[in-house]
Amino acid sequence: MDFLLRFVFVDVPEAFLLLTIGLAMFNRSVFEKKKQALLFSILSGGFGEFLGYYEISYQPKVLTMFLSTTLIFYLLYKPGLLKSVFMSTAAMGSLIMAEFILLVIYNSQHLYWMDILSTDALMTFIRILYLSILLIFAVILRVMKFDIRRVFPRNRYNRYLFLLILVGSIEFLLILFMNTSFFLRNNNSVLGQVYTPQFQLIFQLLILALFILIVFLFRIYLTLTIHRVEEETGTPYLNSIHDMLTAIRSFKHDSMNHYTAINGFLKKGLYDLAKEYVEQLLHEIVVTEKTVDSSAHILEGIKNPAVSSLLQSKMALCLAERIHLTMNITTSNQFTHIKTYDLIKVLGNLMDNAIRATSYELEENRYIRLDWGQSERELFLTIENSGPGIPKDKLNEVFSIGYTTKKNGEGGLGLTIVKSVTERYGGNVDVFSENGITRFHVSFNNRQIAKGGI
């Protein structure tokens, strides 16, 4: 009878809470798959009771439960081996943490395991407190909507970061495991813990090996990240040349199409259609020329040659992509407190994002508006564009490392660089996206600039 009560009211709820914690690491609800959750709780709780029945020592019991929990995760939820290990690590880490908290509490009250076992009321209280601690862990994770994947860039480098966090979590679990064993040994010797010098040496060597692995993985990840940043921060300069070449190729392609069409009209003797076609082309050229002259006149007011060159290349690309670009520059202070290299990164990344987003629209709806000015309160740069927009639930993530709208998962550092550079000079970056309009607003406080605080 005691076995059945313990299984129903302790083992199964414990397994259910551990499952909740494991799934919560990836922002998954335990109620998504109720049958699997029930089966997991019964299997895991039953296996734990089986180990307890045969009085398996604490360390082998926890290690065995870790392996079995990983296996059950893998078989029932099929998340993949690495995710199964990570979820199992989170679950068992929470279990050991809860036990450690309990040990601290009742050892501080000079209570020993024999005292607890001899009192039914105290034993019941300890079990309720233990499950309550696990429940608190689970609730906190679910309320926060925690998802470990948010810290991973969505590209080919994320496996190193995932492995780095996973190995670090396992090492933390082992250290916590050893500390808990130490408390059990010194205060609850009747449990018959395996605490021989040979056992401790194995664990210390394992922790050392994991630490070396962490250093190795961190070095790889850091090298790849630095290389990636160097590539992406150098992109604006290369893009200026690439944009000009793209524009030239596009104009050449359009010209060939126009010449072919006119030649076809003339061969068939359709002179009126040829004349009408040429008039349309001339009208389009006049409009384009006015746009270029207007933009060129505006660009003359830009003091920084690098910025002027960058905007000229973007203007050419917009013409080639049939994007209506409007530039309104009303201040002579074009972020002169920012180094040219950093300013190019901010302006280049924002313009690239705008052009990429606008290209998804129909030609008649494509537009980009650049406003660079100064109000009584701030010096600002605003870039607005049409396009698919950014979902409201993603607005807070656009500046995070790895956030990208590209299907191949590449990129993801552009807006992070914009925010990092802007904040380094004491500024702010705000984003607005609604009804097919996206706007980025970079601003610097006038007082800070005047005081030289930036």
C-alpha positions as CSV (number, residue, x, y, z in Angstrom):
1,M,0.0,0.0,0.0
2,D,2.8,2.4,0.9
3,F,4.5,1.6,-2.4
4,L,1.3,2.5,-4.4
5,L,0.7,5.7,-2.5
6,R,4.3,6.8,-2.9
7,F,4.2,6.0,-6.7
8,V,0.9,7.8,-7.3
9,F,1.5,10.9,-5.1
10,V,5.3,11.3,-5.3
11,D,7.0,9.4,-8.1
12,V,4.5,10.2,-10.9
13,P,4.1,13.9,-10.0
14,E,8.0,14.2,-9.7
15,A,8.4,12.7,-13.2
16,F,5.7,15.0,-14.6
17,L,7.3,18.1,-13.2
18,L,10.7,17.0,-14.5
19,L,9.2,16.5,-17.9
20,T,7.6,19.9,-17.7
21,I,11.0,21.5,-16.9
22,G,12.7,19.6,-19.7
23,L,10.2,20.6,-22.3
24,A,10.1,24.2,-21.0
25,M,13.7,24.6,-22.0
26,F,12.4,24.8,-25.6
27,N,9.2,26.6,-24.7
28,R,7.1,23.5,-25.2
29,S,4.1,22.7,-23.1
30,V,3.7,19.3,-21.4
31,F,0.0,19.3,-22.4
32,E,0.8,19.4,-26.2
33,K,1.1,15.6,-26.1
34,K,-0.9,14.3,-23.2
35,K,-0.5,10.6,-23.9
36,Q,3.3,10.9,-24.1
37,A,3.3,13.0,-20.9
38,L,1.3,10.4,-19.0
39,L,3.5,7.5,-20.4
40,F,6.7,9.4,-19.5
41,S,5.5,10.0,-16.0
42,I,4.6,6.4,-15.4
43,L,7.8,5.0,-16.9
44,S,10.1,7.4,-15.3
45,G,8.4,7.2,-11.9
46,G,8.2,3.5,-12.1
47,F,11.9,3.2,-12.9
48,G,12.8,5.5,-10.1
49,E,10.8,3.4,-7.7
50,F,12.4,0.3,-9.0
51,L,15.9,1.7,-8.3
52,G,14.8,2.7,-4.8
53,Y,13.3,-0.7,-4.1
54,Y,16.7,-2.4,-4.7
55,E,18.4,0.3,-2.6
56,I,20.7,1.6,-5.4
57,S,23.2,4.1,-4.0
58,Y,22.6,7.8,-4.7
59,Q,25.3,8.4,-7.3
60,P,24.6,5.4,-9.5
61,K,20.9,5.9,-9.1
62,V,21.1,9.5,-10.4
63,L,23.4,8.6,-13.3
64,T,21.1,5.7,-14.2
65,M,18.0,8.0,-14.0
66,F,19.8,10.6,-16.2
67,L,20.4,8.0,-18.9
68,S,16.9,6.5,-18.7
69,T,15.3,10.0,-18.8
70,T,17.3,10.9,-21.9
71,L,16.2,7.6,-23.6
72,I,12.5,8.2,-22.7
73,F,12.7,11.8,-24.0
74,Y,14.3,10.5,-27.2
75,L,11.8,7.7,-27.8
76,L,8.6,9.5,-26.8
77,Y,9.2,13.0,-28.1
78,K,11.8,12.4,-30.9
79,P,13.5,15.8,-30.5
80,G,16.9,14.4,-31.5
81,L,19.8,13.1,-29.4
82,L,21.3,16.5,-28.5
83,K,18.0,18.0,-27.5
84,S,17.1,14.9,-25.5
85,V,20.4,15.1,-23.6
86,F,19.8,18.8,-23.0
87,M,16.2,18.3,-21.7
88,S,17.4,15.5,-19.5
89,T,20.2,17.6,-18.1
90,A,17.8,20.4,-17.3
91,A,15.4,17.9,-15.6
92,M,18.0,16.1,-13.6
93,G,19.7,19.4,-12.7
94,S,16.5,20.7,-11.3
95,L,16.0,17.5,-9.3
96,I,19.5,17.7,-7.8
97,M,19.0,21.5,-7.1
98,A,15.8,20.8,-5.3
99,E,17.4,18.0,-3.3
100,F,20.3,20.3,-2.5
101,I,17.9,23.0,-1.3
102,L,16.2,20.5,1.0
103,L,19.5,19.3,2.4
104,V,20.5,22.9,3.2
105,I,17.1,23.5,4.9
106,Y,16.9,20.4,7.1
107,N,20.6,20.3,7.9
108,S,20.4,23.9,9.1
109,Q,17.7,22.7,11.5
110,H,20.0,19.8,12.6
111,L,17.6,17.2,11.1
112,Y,19.1,13.9,9.8
113,W,17.6,11.4,7.5
114,M,16.8,9.0,10.3
115,D,14.8,11.7,12.0
116,I,12.8,12.3,8.9
117,L,12.2,8.6,8.2
118,S,10.9,8.1,11.8
119,T,8.3,10.8,11.5
120,D,5.5,10.3,9.0
121,A,4.3,14.0,9.2
122,L,7.9,15.3,8.7
123,M,8.4,12.9,5.8
124,T,5.2,14.1,4.1
125,F,6.2,17.7,4.6
126,I,9.6,17.1,3.0
127,R,8.0,15.4,0.0
128,I,5.5,18.2,-0.4
129,L,8.3,20.8,-0.1
130,Y,10.4,18.9,-2.7
131,L,7.6,18.8,-5.2
132,S,6.8,22.5,-4.5
133,I,10.4,23.5,-5.4
134,L,10.2,21.6,-8.7
135,L,6.8,23.2,-9.4
136,I,8.3,26.6,-8.8
137,F,11.1,25.9,-11.3
138,A,8.5,24.7,-13.9
139,V,6.2,27.6,-13.4
140,I,9.0,30.2,-13.7
141,L,10.2,28.7,-17.0
142,R,6.6,28.6,-18.4
143,V,5.7,32.1,-17.3
144,M,8.9,33.5,-18.8
145,K,8.2,31.5,-22.0
146,F,11.9,30.5,-21.8
147,D,13.4,29.1,-25.0
148,I,17.1,28.2,-25.1
149,R,17.0,28.4,-28.9
150,R,16.6,32.2,-28.7
151,V,20.3,32.5,-27.8
152,F,21.3,30.5,-30.8
153,P,22.1,32.2,-34.1
154,R,20.0,30.5,-36.8
155,N,23.0,29.5,-39.0
156,R,25.6,26.9,-39.4
157,Y,27.5,28.1,-36.3
158,N,24.7,27.4,-33.8
159,R,25.8,23.8,-33.2
160,Y,29.0,25.0,-31.5
161,L,27.0,27.3,-29.2
162,F,24.5,24.5,-28.5
163,L,27.3,22.1,-27.6
164,L,29.0,24.7,-25.5
165,I,25.9,25.3,-23.4
166,L,25.1,21.6,-23.3
167,V,28.6,20.6,-22.1
168,G,28.6,23.5,-19.6
169,S,25.2,22.4,-18.2
170,I,26.5,18.8,-17.8
171,E,29.6,20.0,-16.0
172,F,27.4,22.2,-13.7
173,L,25.2,19.1,-13.1
174,L,28.2,17.1,-12.1
175,I,29.6,19.8,-9.7
176,L,26.2,20.1,-8.1
177,F,25.9,16.3,-7.9
178,M,29.2,16.1,-6.1
179,N,28.2,18.8,-3.6
180,T,24.9,17.1,-2.9
181,S,26.8,13.8,-2.4
182,F,29.1,15.6,0.0
183,F,26.2,16.8,2.1
184,L,24.7,13.3,2.1
185,R,28.0,11.8,3.2
186,N,28.6,14.2,6.1
187,N,25.0,14.4,7.4
188,N,23.2,11.3,6.2
189,S,25.8,8.5,6.3
190,V,23.0,5.9,6.8
191,L,22.2,6.2,3.1
192,G,25.3,4.3,2.3
193,Q,26.7,6.6,-0.4
194,V,29.4,5.6,-2.7
195,Y,32.0,8.2,-1.7
196,T,35.4,6.4,-2.2
197,P,38.5,8.3,-3.2
198,Q,38.5,6.3,-6.5
199,F,34.9,7.5,-7.2
200,Q,35.8,11.1,-6.5
201,L,38.9,10.9,-8.7
202,I,36.8,9.7,-11.6
203,F,34.3,12.5,-11.2
204,Q,37.1,15.1,-10.9
205,L,38.8,13.9,-14.0
206,L,35.5,13.9,-15.9
207,I,34.8,17.5,-14.8
208,L,38.3,18.5,-15.9
209,A,37.8,16.8,-19.3
210,L,34.5,18.7,-19.7
211,F,36.2,21.9,-18.8
212,I,38.9,21.3,-21.5
213,L,36.2,20.5,-24.0
214,I,34.4,23.8,-23.1
215,V,37.5,25.8,-23.7
216,F,38.0,24.0,-27.0
217,L,34.4,24.6,-28.2
218,F,34.6,28.2,-27.0
219,R,37.7,28.8,-29.0
220,I,36.1,27.4,-32.1
221,Y,33.0,29.4,-31.6
222,L,34.8,32.6,-30.9
223,T,37.1,32.2,-34.0
224,L,34.1,31.5,-36.2
225,T,32.1,34.4,-34.7
226,I,35.0,36.9,-35.2
227,H,35.5,35.7,-38.8
228,R,31.7,36.1,-39.4
229,V,31.7,39.6,-37.9
230,E,34.7,40.6,-40.0
231,E,32.9,39.4,-43.1
232,E,29.6,41.1,-42.4
233,T,31.1,44.4,-41.2
234,G,33.2,44.5,-44.4
235,T,30.1,43.8,-46.5
236,P,29.0,47.5,-46.8
237,Y,32.2,48.4,-48.6
238,L,32.0,45.5,-51.0
239,N,28.3,46.0,-51.4
240,S,28.9,49.5,-52.8
241,I,30.8,48.1,-55.7
242,H,28.4,45.1,-56.1
243,D,25.4,47.5,-56.1
244,M,26.9,49.6,-58.9
245,L,27.7,46.5,-61.0
246,T,24.2,45.1,-60.4
247,A,22.7,48.4,-61.5
248,I,24.8,48.5,-64.6
249,R,23.9,44.9,-65.5
250,S,20.2,45.7,-64.9
251,F,20.3,48.8,-67.1
252,K,22.1,46.9,-69.8
253,H,19.5,44.1,-69.6
254,D,16.6,46.6,-69.8
255,S,18.3,48.4,-72.7
256,M,18.6,45.2,-74.7
257,N,15.0,44.4,-74.1
258,H,13.9,47.8,-75.3
259,Y,16.2,47.7,-78.4
260,T,14.8,44.3,-79.2
261,A,11.2,45.5,-78.9
262,I,11.8,48.6,-81.1
263,N,13.6,46.5,-83.7
264,G,10.7,44.1,-83.8
265,F,8.2,47.0,-84.4
266,L,10.4,48.4,-87.2
267,K,10.8,45.0,-88.9
268,K,7.1,44.5,-89.0
269,G,6.5,48.1,-90.2
270,L,4.6,49.1,-87.0
271,Y,6.1,52.6,-87.0
272,D,3.4,54.1,-84.9
273,L,3.8,51.6,-82.2
274,A,7.6,52.0,-82.3
275,K,7.1,55.8,-82.0
276,E,4.8,55.4,-79.1
277,Y,7.2,53.0,-77.4
278,V,10.1,55.4,-77.8
279,E,8.0,58.2,-76.4
280,Q,7.3,56.1,-73.3
281,L,10.9,55.4,-72.9
282,L,11.8,59.0,-73.2
283,H,9.2,59.9,-70.6
284,E,10.6,57.3,-68.3
285,I,14.1,58.6,-68.9
286,V,13.1,62.1,-68.1
287,V,11.5,61.1,-64.9
288,T,14.5,59.0,-63.9
289,E,16.8,61.9,-64.8
290,K,14.9,64.3,-62.6
291,T,15.0,61.8,-59.7
292,V,18.8,61.4,-60.2
293,D,19.3,65.1,-60.4
294,S,17.3,65.6,-57.3
295,S,19.1,62.9,-55.4
296,A,22.5,64.2,-56.7
297,H,21.6,67.7,-55.4
298,I,20.8,66.2,-52.0
299,L,24.0,64.2,-52.0
300,E,26.0,67.3,-52.6
301,G,25.1,68.4,-49.0
302,I,26.7,65.3,-47.5
303,K,30.1,66.1,-46.2
304,N,31.4,62.6,-45.7
305,P,32.7,61.2,-49.1
306,A,32.3,57.6,-47.9
307,V,28.7,58.2,-47.0
308,S,28.0,60.0,-50.2
309,S,29.5,57.1,-52.2
310,L,27.5,54.6,-50.3
311,L,24.2,56.4,-50.9
312,Q,25.1,56.8,-54.6
313,S,25.5,53.1,-54.9
314,K,22.2,52.4,-53.1
315,M,20.5,55.0,-55.3
316,A,21.7,53.2,-58.4
317,L,20.5,49.9,-57.0
318,C,17.1,51.3,-56.2
319,L,16.8,52.6,-59.8
320,A,17.7,49.2,-61.2
321,E,15.2,47.5,-58.9
322,R,12.4,50.0,-59.7
323,I,12.4,51.2,-56.1
324,H,11.3,54.8,-55.5
325,L,13.9,56.3,-53.3
326,T,13.3,59.6,-51.5
327,M,16.1,61.3,-49.5
328,N,15.4,64.3,-47.3
329,I,18.6,65.6,-45.6
330,T,18.0,68.8,-43.7
331,T,21.0,68.9,-41.4
332,S,24.7,69.5,-42.0
333,N,25.5,67.4,-38.9
334,Q,25.2,64.0,-40.3
335,F,26.4,62.0,-37.3
336,T,29.8,63.7,-37.4
337,H,30.5,62.4,-33.9
338,I,30.6,58.8,-35.3
339,K,33.6,57.4,-37.0
340,T,33.2,56.9,-40.7
341,Y,33.7,53.2,-40.5
342,D,31.0,52.8,-37.9
343,L,28.6,55.2,-39.7
344,I,28.9,53.1,-42.9
345,K,28.0,50.0,-41.0
346,V,24.8,51.6,-39.6
347,L,23.7,53.3,-42.8
348,G,24.7,50.4,-45.0
349,N,22.9,47.7,-43.0
350,L,19.7,49.7,-42.7
351,M,19.6,50.5,-46.4
352,D,20.4,46.9,-47.4
353,N,17.5,45.7,-45.2
354,A,15.2,48.2,-46.7
355,I,16.1,47.3,-50.3
356,R,15.8,43.6,-49.6
357,A,12.3,44.0,-47.9
358,T,11.0,46.4,-50.5
359,S,12.0,44.1,-53.4
360,Y,9.2,41.7,-52.3
361,E,6.6,44.3,-53.2
362,L,5.0,45.0,-56.6
363,E,7.0,47.6,-58.6
364,E,4.4,50.2,-58.2
365,N,4.4,49.8,-54.4
366,R,8.2,49.8,-53.8
367,Y,9.5,52.8,-52.0
368,I,12.2,53.8,-49.5
369,R,12.3,57.1,-47.7
370,L,15.4,58.4,-45.9
371,D,15.1,61.4,-43.5
372,W,18.2,62.7,-41.9
373,G,17.6,65.8,-39.8
374,Q,17.7,67.5,-36.4
375,S,15.0,68.5,-34.0
376,E,15.2,70.6,-30.8
377,R,15.7,67.4,-28.9
378,E,17.6,65.0,-31.1
379,L,19.7,64.3,-34.2
380,F,18.0,61.5,-36.1
381,L,18.1,59.2,-39.1
382,T,14.9,57.5,-40.2
383,I,14.7,54.9,-43.0
384,E,11.2,53.8,-43.9
385,N,10.2,51.2,-46.6
386,S,7.4,49.2,-47.9
387,G,7.5,45.4,-47.7
388,P,6.2,42.4,-45.8
389,G,6.9,44.0,-42.4
390,I,8.0,42.5,-39.1
391,P,5.5,40.5,-36.9
392,K,4.7,42.3,-33.7
393,D,5.9,39.4,-31.6
394,K,9.3,39.6,-33.3
395,L,9.9,43.3,-33.0
396,N,11.9,42.8,-29.7
397,E,14.0,40.1,-31.4
398,V,15.2,42.0,-34.6
399,F,18.3,43.3,-32.9
400,S,19.2,39.9,-31.4
401,I,22.2,38.0,-32.7
402,G,21.0,35.5,-35.3
403,Y,17.6,37.1,-36.1
404,T,17.1,37.0,-39.9
405,T,14.3,36.8,-42.4
406,K,16.4,35.0,-45.0
407,K,15.3,31.5,-45.8
408,N,18.8,30.1,-45.8
409,G,19.4,31.4,-42.2
410,E,22.4,33.4,-43.3
411,G,23.1,36.8,-42.0
412,G,21.5,37.9,-38.7
413,L,24.2,40.3,-37.5
414,G,23.3,43.4,-39.5
415,L,20.7,44.9,-37.1
416,T,22.7,43.7,-34.1
417,I,25.7,45.7,-35.4
418,V,23.5,48.7,-36.0
419,K,22.2,48.6,-32.4
420,S,25.7,47.9,-31.0
421,V,27.3,50.8,-32.8
422,T,24.5,53.2,-32.1
423,E,24.5,52.4,-28.3
424,R,28.3,52.6,-28.2
425,Y,27.9,56.3,-29.2
426,G,25.1,56.9,-26.7
427,G,22.2,56.7,-29.2
428,N,19.0,54.7,-29.5
429,V,17.5,52.6,-32.3
430,D,13.7,52.1,-32.5
431,V,11.7,50.0,-34.9
432,F,8.1,50.4,-36.1
433,S,6.4,47.9,-38.4
434,E,2.7,47.9,-39.3
435,N,0.4,47.6,-42.4
436,G,3.3,46.9,-44.7
437,I,5.5,49.8,-43.6
438,T,8.7,49.3,-41.6
439,R,10.6,52.2,-40.1
440,F,13.9,52.3,-38.3
441,H,14.7,55.4,-36.3
442,V,18.3,56.1,-35.1
443,S,18.6,59.1,-32.7
444,F,21.1,60.9,-30.5
445,N,20.3,63.4,-27.8
446,N,21.5,66.9,-28.7
447,R,22.6,67.7,-25.2
448,Q,24.9,64.7,-25.1
449,I,26.4,65.7,-28.4
450,A,26.9,69.3,-27.3
451,K,28.5,68.3,-24.0
452,G,30.8,65.8,-25.7
453,G,29.2,63.0,-23.7
454,I,29.1,60.7,-26.8
